[in-house]
Structure formats: structure tokens, C-alpha cells
Amino acid sequence: MTFEDFLAARLAALLRYATVLACDPHLAEDIVQEVLARAQPRWERIATADVPEAYVKRMIINELASWRRRRASRVVPLSHEALETVTAPDSDRQAELGERDAMIRRIARLPVKQRIVIALRFYEGLSDHEIAGLLGCRPATVRSHTSRALASLRANFPQDTARIGG
């Protein structure tokens, strides 16, 4: 598969993925652009990997974590309207959309590693072992990040305790 074929097939999905991780569509575009600019000259080697998309997604995770370390900035959570431009709602019911928007805002306030773990677990449906492989850490570290993130969400928003993580 050529780099251009990969872009044509997977660019939109990579942008959605980065948006979920970053909680900011503009930052997601910057990260994906940076990652693709670095991947393009190395594409022959990347394309020979078992799953080149997984490799590029790992690059996106690393770039987001690196960007957060380089810049001391606060994330401005997405509004419902902004989120709708990158993902379609599961349902049109107003209450569900309000809850979804509130949860995205809460998740966006988490530290970047915790937010990445939550996104990979609940958006991508990955296991602890798979997330650990992407982040370059142990599964126990992934479980720790998950536990802390869910505890933070529960502590700060006790009315959602029944919905968050079980």
C-alpha cells in the first residue's frame, strides 16, 4: 500500500482518533499533520509492519504526549456542536446528547495519560495489554491510569458513579 493510498483510506479515521485523544479538533489536525509528515519519508518501512495503521496511531499517541510536555497549556473541552462535526451521535435524544457532552468535558479535564488510556479502552475497545503495548508501559500501569481516571471522574461527579466504569 502506498502512502497516498493509506491517506485516502484512513485519514478521516486518524483525525477522529486524534480528536478523541486530544479533545480538540484543531490540535488533532496539527498532531496528525505532524505525524504524517514524519511517517511519509519512512513509509516503506512502516508499510511493511503487520498493521501500519496501528504504527501511525502509536505515533499519534506519542506526539500528543510530547506536545503536552512541550506546552504548558490547558485543554479547552469540546462543545457539543464542535464534537458533532467530527463524530455522529449514537442517538438524537437531547438528554443523551447532554450527558455525552458533559462526560466528554469531564474526560478532557483528566491528565493526558489518563485521558489516553480512557480513550483507548472505551473508544478503541483495547485491552490493558494492547494499551500497554501502544504506550510502552506495563499492563499494571495501564490499570493504574484507568483506576485513577475513573476514581477522579467518580469523585468529581458523584451523580455519574453508576455510569462510569461499571
C-alpha positions as CSV (number, residue, x, y, z in Angstrom):
1,M,0.0,0.0,0.0
2,T,1.4,3.4,-1.0
3,F,1.4,6.3,1.4
4,E,-1.2,8.1,-0.8
5,D,-3.5,5.0,-0.7
6,F,-3.2,4.9,3.1
7,L,-4.1,8.6,3.4
8,A,-7.1,8.2,1.1
9,A,-8.4,5.2,3.1
10,R,-7.5,6.2,6.7
11,L,-7.1,10.0,7.0
12,A,-10.6,10.7,8.3
13,A,-10.4,7.8,10.8
14,L,-7.0,9.1,12.0
15,L,-8.4,12.6,12.5
16,R,-11.3,11.2,14.5
17,Y,-8.9,9.1,16.6
18,A,-6.7,12.1,17.4
19,T,-9.7,14.3,18.2
20,V,-10.9,11.7,20.7
21,L,-7.5,11.6,22.3
22,A,-6.8,15.3,22.3
23,C,-10.4,16.6,22.9
24,D,-9.6,19.4,20.5
25,P,-10.1,19.1,16.7
26,H,-7.6,21.8,15.9
27,L,-4.9,20.2,18.0
28,A,-5.8,16.8,16.5
29,E,-5.3,18.2,13.0
30,D,-1.9,19.6,14.0
31,I,-0.8,16.3,15.5
32,V,-2.0,14.2,12.6
33,Q,-0.2,16.6,10.2
34,E,3.0,16.3,12.1
35,V,2.8,12.6,12.4
36,L,2.1,12.1,8.7
37,A,4.9,14.4,7.8
38,R,7.3,12.3,9.8
39,A,5.8,9.0,8.5
40,Q,5.9,9.8,4.8
41,P,9.7,9.6,4.3
42,R,9.7,6.3,6.3
43,W,6.6,4.9,4.7
44,E,8.3,1.9,3.0
45,R,9.5,0.6,6.4
46,I,6.1,1.4,8.1
47,A,4.1,-0.2,5.4
48,T,6.0,-3.5,5.9
49,A,4.7,-3.6,9.5
50,D,1.9,-6.1,10.2
51,V,-0.6,-3.2,10.8
52,P,0.7,0.2,9.5
53,E,-2.3,2.0,10.9
54,A,-1.5,0.7,14.4
55,Y,2.0,2.1,14.0
56,V,0.7,5.5,12.9
57,K,-1.8,5.5,15.8
58,R,1.1,4.9,18.2
59,M,2.9,7.9,16.6
60,I,-0.2,10.0,17.3
61,I,-0.3,9.0,20.9
62,N,3.4,9.7,21.3
63,E,3.0,13.1,19.6
64,L,0.1,14.1,21.8
65,A,2.0,13.2,24.9
66,S,5.1,15.0,23.6
67,W,3.1,18.1,22.7
68,R,1.6,18.2,26.2
69,R,5.0,18.0,27.7
70,R,6.3,20.8,25.5
71,R,3.5,23.2,26.1
72,A,2.0,24.2,29.4
73,S,-1.5,24.7,28.2
74,R,-4.9,23.8,29.4
75,V,-7.3,21.8,27.3
76,V,-10.5,23.6,26.4
77,P,-13.1,20.8,26.2
78,L,-15.1,20.5,23.0
79,S,-18.6,21.9,22.9
80,H,-21.4,19.7,21.8
81,E,-21.6,21.5,18.5
82,A,-17.8,21.1,17.8
83,L,-17.9,17.4,18.7
84,E,-20.8,16.8,16.2
85,T,-18.6,18.0,13.4
86,V,-16.2,15.0,13.9
87,T,-18.5,12.3,15.2
88,A,-22.1,11.4,14.8
89,P,-24.3,10.9,17.9
90,D,-25.5,7.5,18.8
91,S,-29.0,8.8,19.4
92,D,-30.9,12.0,18.7
93,R,-32.4,12.2,22.2
94,Q,-31.5,15.5,23.8
95,A,-30.8,14.1,27.3
96,E,-28.3,11.5,25.9
97,L,-26.5,14.2,24.0
98,G,-26.3,16.4,27.1
99,E,-24.9,13.6,29.1
100,R,-22.4,12.7,26.4
101,D,-21.2,16.3,26.1
102,A,-20.8,16.6,29.9
103,M,-18.8,13.3,30.0
104,I,-16.5,14.4,27.2
105,R,-15.8,17.7,29.1
106,R,-15.1,15.7,32.3
107,I,-12.7,13.3,30.5
108,A,-11.0,16.3,28.8
109,R,-10.0,17.6,32.3
110,L,-8.1,14.4,33.1
111,P,-4.3,14.3,32.9
112,V,-3.2,13.4,29.3
113,K,-2.0,9.8,30.2
114,Q,-5.3,9.0,31.9
115,R,-7.3,10.5,29.1
116,I,-5.4,8.5,26.5
117,V,-6.0,5.3,28.5
118,I,-9.7,6.0,28.8
119,A,-10.0,6.8,25.1
120,L,-8.1,3.7,24.1
121,R,-10.2,1.5,26.4
122,F,-13.6,2.8,25.8
123,Y,-13.3,4.4,22.2
124,E,-11.0,1.8,20.7
125,G,-12.0,-1.1,22.9
126,L,-8.5,-2.2,23.6
127,S,-7.3,-4.4,26.4
128,D,-4.8,-3.5,29.1
129,H,-2.2,-5.5,27.3
130,E,-2.8,-3.8,24.0
131,I,-2.8,-0.3,25.5
132,A,0.4,-1.1,27.4
133,G,2.0,-2.1,24.0
134,L,0.9,1.2,22.5
135,L,2.1,3.3,25.4
136,G,5.3,1.4,26.0
137,C,4.5,0.6,29.6
138,R,3.3,-2.4,31.7
139,P,-0.4,-3.5,31.8
140,A,-0.3,-2.7,35.6
141,T,0.5,0.9,34.7
142,V,-2.5,1.0,32.3
143,R,-4.7,-0.4,35.1
144,S,-3.4,2.3,37.5
145,H,-4.1,5.1,35.0
146,T,-7.6,3.7,34.4
147,S,-8.3,3.3,38.1
148,R,-7.1,6.9,38.8
149,A,-9.1,8.3,35.9
150,L,-12.3,6.5,36.9
151,A,-11.8,7.4,40.6
152,S,-11.3,11.1,39.6
153,L,-14.4,11.1,37.5
154,R,-16.4,9.4,40.3
155,A,-15.1,11.8,43.0
156,N,-15.7,14.9,41.0
157,F,-19.1,13.9,39.6
158,P,-20.8,11.5,42.0
159,Q,-24.1,11.7,40.2
160,D,-22.5,9.7,37.3
161,T,-21.0,6.9,39.5
162,A,-23.4,4.3,38.2
163,R,-22.5,5.1,34.6
164,I,-18.7,5.4,34.8
165,G,-16.7,2.2,34.6
166,G,-19.3,-0.2,35.9
